[in-house]
Amino acid sequence: MRLRFGLTAVLGAALLAVSASAPASAASGQFRYDYVTVDGYEASGFLNNPADGVCVNLAGVGEENPEAGHSPKNRTDSWATVYSEPDCEGASFPLRPFTGGAGERLKVRSVVFG
């Protein structure tokens, strides 16, 4: 009996330790955007299962590229707020989960989920 109780306690403690070290939460799904590369080519960028509450500067549209990204599409299960400047600064626009999107006129350089 004591062995069974001890084993249960050890397994419970191990499970608690594993769950405590897991990330708080993440958006499930994909966020996509389009941009023009520095060389003038059309390209698409995406984020898969991005973390909630973390500002992400979008690849390909940073300081090295004078043109911002455009046409964001939120296919995650979390709200996404896109920003016109890096580091989640400047004008912002919220995109609803699963179906949120905008056209070429919405310029983006960073995004945060949650």
N, C-alpha and C positions, 0 to 999 in steps of 0.2 A: 504494500500500500504506500509506504513512504517513498519507495523507488518511483512509483508511478506519479506521485505528487511532485517529486523532485524533477523528474523528466518534463512534466507539464510546465513547471515554473521556468525551467531552463529554455524550453521552446518558446514560451510566451515572452520571456525577456529578449530572446534573439529576434523574434518577430517585431517587437517594439523597437529595438535598435535599428533594424533594417528600415522600418517605415519612417522613423525619425530622420534618417539620413537621405531619404528620397526627396527630390525637388518638390517645392510647394505645389505648383501646378503648371501646366503647359496647355497652350491651345492645341487642339487636335485638328489636323488638316493642313491645308497649304494656302499661303498668301503669295500672289503673283503680281508682277508689275512689268511694264515695258519701258525700254529706254533706247537711246541712240548712243553707241559707243563713241569714244574719242576719235576713232577712225571713220565714223559715219555709218556704221552698220546697225541695223535694227537688231535688238536683242531682248530677251526676257530674263527676268530674275525671279527667284522664288525662295520662300522660307518654308520648311517643313516642320510642323509641330513646334512652333516658337514658344519660348517661355513667356508666361504672363508677367506683366509689370516691369519688363526690361525694355529699355529703349534700344532699338536696333537701327543702326545706320545702314541703309541699303547699299549693297555691293554694286559697283559700276556707275554710281551717280554721286560719288563723293567729291572732294575738292579737286581731284584730277579731271573731272568731267564738268564743263560749264553748264551742260544741259541736265536738268532734273529728270527723274523718272516720271512716268505717267500711266494712266489707265490701270490703277490698282484694282485687284479683285480679291476679296476676302472669302476664302473657302474653308476657314477654320470655324470651330464652334465657339469662339470668343469674339467680342467686339474688338475691332482694330481701329486705332486712331492714327491717321497718317499726318505727317508734318511736311511743310514746304522747305524746311531747313534741317541740317544734321542735328543730332543730339536732341531730337524732339522739341525743336524750337520753331518759331514762326507760325504761320497760319496752320490751323489744324482742321481735319474733317473726319468724322466718325463713319466707319463702315460696319454695317450689321453683320452678324454671324451668317455663315453659309452662302448668302446671296449678295452681300454688299459689294458694290463696285462703282467705278466712275470712269469717265472718258478721258480723252487726251488732254483736255483743258485742266484737269487736276494734276498739278505738279507735286511730286513727292521725293523726299530724300531720307526720311526716317519714319519708323512706325513703332507703336507700343500696343500690346494686347492686354485685354482684361477689363 
